[in-house]
Amino acid sequence: MEWGQVITIIFGVAGFMGIFMFLINKRIDTLERRFDDVNRRFDDINRRLDKLEDDIREIRQLLYRALGEPSSKK
């Protein structure tokens, strides 16, 4: 085998690996963006649930005031 063929094989393998790594990195970046979007959505849902809990707590307090405290007798 001549040196020209060896160099061609080495550059071919290196080129293939470079393209493969580029595509893998691109895919990882896409997944990271999707995870960021999902995390943002979960944070939004958590904020909404916290607000809903606060609203329910406020409604419960208003009902206690209007109807009186629940009796502890059973």
C-alpha positions as CSV (number, residue, x, y, z in Angstrom):
1,M,0.0,0.0,0.0
2,E,1.4,3.4,-0.9
3,W,1.5,6.4,1.3
4,G,-1.1,8.2,-0.7
5,Q,-3.6,5.4,-0.1
6,V,-2.8,5.4,3.7
7,I,-3.3,9.2,3.9
8,T,-6.5,9.0,2.0
9,I,-7.9,6.3,4.3
10,I,-6.9,8.3,7.4
11,F,-8.5,11.5,6.1
12,G,-11.6,9.5,5.1
13,V,-12.0,8.0,8.5
14,A,-11.3,11.3,10.2
15,G,-13.8,13.1,7.9
16,F,-16.5,10.4,8.7
17,M,-15.8,10.7,12.4
18,G,-16.0,14.5,12.2
19,I,-19.3,14.5,10.4
20,F,-20.7,11.9,12.8
21,M,-19.6,13.9,15.9
22,F,-21.1,17.1,14.4
23,L,-24.5,15.4,13.9
24,I,-24.3,13.9,17.5
25,N,-23.6,17.4,19.0
26,K,-26.4,18.9,16.9
27,R,-28.8,16.3,18.3
28,I,-27.6,16.9,21.9
29,D,-28.2,20.6,21.5
30,T,-31.7,20.0,20.2
31,L,-32.5,17.7,23.2
32,E,-31.1,20.3,25.6
33,R,-33.4,23.0,24.1
34,R,-36.4,20.6,24.4
35,F,-35.5,19.9,28.0
36,D,-35.3,23.6,28.7
37,D,-38.7,24.1,27.2
38,V,-40.2,21.2,29.2
39,N,-38.6,22.6,32.4
40,R,-40.1,26.0,31.6
41,R,-43.5,24.5,31.2
42,F,-43.3,22.6,34.5
43,D,-42.2,25.8,36.3
44,D,-45.2,27.6,34.8
45,I,-47.6,24.8,35.9
46,N,-46.0,24.8,39.4
47,R,-46.6,28.6,39.6
48,R,-50.2,28.1,38.5
49,L,-50.8,25.4,41.1
50,D,-49.3,27.6,43.8
51,K,-51.6,30.4,42.9
52,L,-54.6,28.0,42.8
53,E,-53.6,26.7,46.3
54,D,-53.5,30.2,47.6
55,D,-56.9,31.0,46.1
56,I,-58.4,27.9,47.6
57,R,-56.9,28.7,51.0
58,E,-58.4,32.3,50.7
59,I,-61.8,30.9,49.8
60,R,-61.7,28.4,52.7
61,Q,-60.9,31.3,55.1
62,L,-63.8,33.3,53.8
63,L,-66.2,30.4,54.1
64,Y,-65.0,29.8,57.7
65,R,-65.7,33.4,58.5
66,A,-69.1,33.3,56.8
67,L,-70.3,29.9,58.2
68,G,-68.3,29.7,61.4
69,E,-65.5,27.5,62.3
70,P,-66.1,23.7,61.9
71,S,-66.9,22.1,65.2
72,S,-64.3,19.7,66.6
73,K,-67.1,17.5,68.3
74,K,-67.7,14.1,66.8
